[in-house]
Amino acid sequence: MKRTTFLLAVGALTLSLVAAGAEASVSSFFECGSPQIVPAERVERNPVIKTIIVISFTVSNKFTNFDVEHYMADGAVYKRGEQYRNIELRSTKERELWSGVLITNPAITMVGTLSEVNVKGTKQVRYVERQYRNGRLVVTITSICRGIDVEDLPPIRKDGD
């Protein structure tokens, strides 16, 4: 995905300073709907109701951040950055992606990809997570997303909430 075109197209940009004297960064915010899971789980007792994604680049175009939060029907929030370690970020003209190793089980890895796809002549933003066990694909989770403004983000959760 062409980063500049993609970031400007979603209309959900914010400019912020990372730290005193640090290079400014540009962040884009996305809200994704309920995912399609393949293979489908038999009974989803606590489904994902939405996913919030934040990606950031420095103004010199260095990919610096890819946060993913899954909001569940029971109110729980799962943050991929707290579940996975050894997180790597990559960016191409077609997509931004992160990958990591599950903290509680190093045999499980995940790759999350945010990309713009053309579906029947309409551009969509799609987020896909692929989970692997011992290098073998176990599940693929796909959501359609839309750019949102920073004001539309859910309130920051506190521990114990």
C-alpha positions as a Python dict, from the first residue, in 0.01 Angstrom:
ca = {
    (1, 'M'): (0, 0, 0),
    (2, 'K'): (136, 339, -78),
    (3, 'R'): (186, 470, 271),
    (4, 'T'): (137, 841, 205),
    (5, 'T'): (-170, 791, -15),
    (6, 'F'): (-317, 541, 231),
    (7, 'L'): (-262, 757, 537),
    (8, 'L'): (-408, 1064, 372),
    (9, 'A'): (-700, 869, 228),
    (10, 'V'): (-833, 752, 563),
    (11, 'G'): (-858, 1105, 698),
    (12, 'A'): (-769, 999, 1052),
    (13, 'L'): (-434, 1166, 1099),
    (14, 'T'): (-286, 1330, 1401),
    (15, 'L'): (50, 1498, 1440),
    (16, 'S'): (233, 1456, 1769),
    (17, 'L'): (579, 1489, 1916),
    (18, 'V'): (717, 1165, 2050),
    (19, 'A'): (948, 1329, 2306),
    (20, 'A'): (1124, 1658, 2356),
    (21, 'G'): (1354, 1706, 2061),
    (22, 'A'): (1229, 1388, 1894),
    (23, 'E'): (1100, 1365, 1542),
    (24, 'A'): (727, 1423, 1501),
    (25, 'S'): (511, 1124, 1416),
    (26, 'V'): (191, 1077, 1220),
    (27, 'S'): (-65, 825, 1348),
    (28, 'S'): (-367, 673, 1179),
    (29, 'F'): (-656, 519, 1374),
    (30, 'F'): (-884, 241, 1254),
    (31, 'E'): (-1192, 68, 1388),
    (32, 'C'): (-1262, -280, 1257),
    (33, 'G'): (-1590, -472, 1280),
    (34, 'S'): (-1655, -824, 1401),
    (35, 'P'): (-1410, -1060, 1235),
    (36, 'Q'): (-1456, -1360, 1013),
    (37, 'I'): (-1263, -1654, 1162),
    (38, 'V'): (-1140, -1945, 950),
    (39, 'P'): (-1176, -2221, 1047),
    (40, 'A'): (-1491, -2105, 1222),
    (41, 'E'): (-1508, -2172, 1593),
    (42, 'R'): (-1799, -2395, 1692),
    (43, 'V'): (-1944, -2168, 1958),
    (44, 'E'): (-1802, -1821, 2012),
    (45, 'R'): (-1876, -1763, 2380),
    (46, 'N'): (-1709, -1421, 2394),
    (47, 'P'): (-1678, -1279, 2042),
    (48, 'V'): (-1470, -981, 1934),
    (49, 'I'): (-1713, -693, 1880),
    (50, 'K'): (-1456, -446, 1746),
    (51, 'T'): (-1086, -395, 1700),
    (52, 'I'): (-897, -68, 1732),
    (53, 'I'): (-568, -28, 1543),
    (54, 'V'): (-317, 256, 1564),
    (55, 'I'): (-24, 275, 1323),
    (56, 'S'): (242, 545, 1336),
    (57, 'F'): (522, 675, 1117),
    (58, 'T'): (778, 947, 1174),
    (59, 'V'): (754, 1239, 934),
    (60, 'S'): (1062, 1094, 764),
    (61, 'N'): (848, 784, 693),
    (62, 'K'): (993, 538, 949),
    (63, 'F'): (730, 283, 1065),
    (64, 'T'): (731, 305, 1446),
    (65, 'N'): (409, 164, 1591),
    (66, 'F'): (133, -91, 1526),
    (67, 'D'): (-107, -126, 1822),
    (68, 'V'): (-399, -370, 1809),
    (69, 'E'): (-673, -395, 2073),
    (70, 'H'): (-958, -647, 2050),
    (71, 'Y'): (-1275, -549, 2240),
    (72, 'M'): (-1476, -851, 2350),
    (73, 'A'): (-1851, -887, 2414),
    (74, 'D'): (-1794, -927, 2790),
    (75, 'G'): (-1599, -598, 2805),
    (76, 'A'): (-1251, -751, 2815),
    (77, 'V'): (-981, -591, 2599),
    (78, 'Y'): (-692, -794, 2457),
    (79, 'K'): (-388, -592, 2354),
    (80, 'R'): (-159, -774, 2116),
    (81, 'G'): (140, -577, 2244),
    (82, 'E'): (85, -730, 2590),
    (83, 'Q'): (24, -1083, 2460),
    (84, 'Y'): (318, -1109, 2217),
    (85, 'R'): (693, -1050, 2248),
    (86, 'N'): (975, -1013, 1995),
    (87, 'I'): (744, -788, 1796),
    (88, 'E'): (873, -688, 1455),
    (89, 'L'): (725, -416, 1234),
    (90, 'R'): (747, -411, 856),
    (91, 'S'): (604, -186, 593),
    (92, 'T'): (575, -224, 217),
    (93, 'K'): (396, -29, -53),
    (94, 'E'): (102, -270, -18),
    (95, 'R'): (72, -320, 360),
    (96, 'E'): (187, -261, 714),
    (97, 'L'): (242, -564, 936),
    (98, 'W'): (355, -679, 1275),
    (99, 'S'): (466, -1022, 1392),
    (100, 'G'): (539, -1168, 1732),
    (101, 'V'): (568, -1473, 1957),
    (102, 'L'): (298, -1549, 2214),
    (103, 'I'): (439, -1479, 2561),
    (104, 'T'): (260, -1776, 2723),
    (105, 'N'): (345, -2027, 2445),
    (106, 'P'): (649, -1967, 2221),
    (107, 'A'): (526, -2233, 1976),
    (108, 'I'): (256, -1983, 1871),
    (109, 'T'): (335, -1688, 1647),
    (110, 'M'): (110, -1431, 1488),
    (111, 'V'): (132, -1198, 1190),
    (112, 'G'): (-109, -904, 1167),
    (113, 'T'): (-149, -719, 836),
    (114, 'L'): (-328, -394, 759),
    (115, 'S'): (-382, -332, 389),
    (116, 'E'): (-602, -155, 141),
    (117, 'V'): (-777, -395, -96),
    (118, 'N'): (-1000, -345, -397),
    (119, 'V'): (-1330, -533, -367),
    (120, 'K'): (-1555, -504, -671),
    (121, 'G'): (-1416, -160, -754),
    (122, 'T'): (-1439, -31, -397),
    (123, 'K'): (-1133, 22, -178),
    (124, 'Q'): (-1151, -133, 168),
    (125, 'V'): (-911, -137, 458),
    (126, 'R'): (-866, -493, 582),
    (127, 'Y'): (-694, -626, 892),
    (128, 'V'): (-589, -991, 890),
    (129, 'E'): (-432, -1190, 1172),
    (130, 'R'): (-275, -1527, 1098),
    (131, 'Q'): (-184, -1747, 1393),
    (132, 'Y'): (71, -2025, 1352),
    (133, 'R'): (157, -2317, 1580),
    (134, 'N'): (504, -2462, 1519),
    (135, 'G'): (513, -2281, 1186),
    (136, 'R'): (180, -2425, 1064),
    (137, 'L'): (-117, -2194, 996),
    (138, 'V'): (-391, -2260, 1254),
    (139, 'V'): (-640, -1975, 1217),
    (140, 'T'): (-699, -1667, 1001),
    (141, 'I'): (-901, -1375, 1139),
    (142, 'T'): (-1019, -1106, 894),
    (143, 'S'): (-1194, -774, 964),
    (144, 'I'): (-1302, -481, 750),
    (145, 'C'): (-1190, -148, 896),
    (146, 'R'): (-1251, 222, 859),
    (147, 'G'): (-1039, 521, 947),
    (148, 'I'): (-1155, 708, 1256),
    (149, 'D'): (-1059, 1032, 1431),
    (150, 'V'): (-867, 1027, 1756),
    (151, 'E'): (-1178, 1161, 1933),
    (152, 'D'): (-1362, 840, 1836),
    (153, 'L'): (-1118, 612, 2017),
    (154, 'P'): (-1251, 426, 2323),
    (155, 'P'): (-1143, 570, 2661),
    (156, 'I'): (-813, 437, 2789),
    (157, 'R'): (-879, 142, 3020),
    (158, 'K'): (-726, 135, 3366),
    (159, 'D'): (-603, -183, 3531),
    (160, 'G'): (-892, -357, 3701),
    (161, 'D'): (-1161, -187, 3489),
}
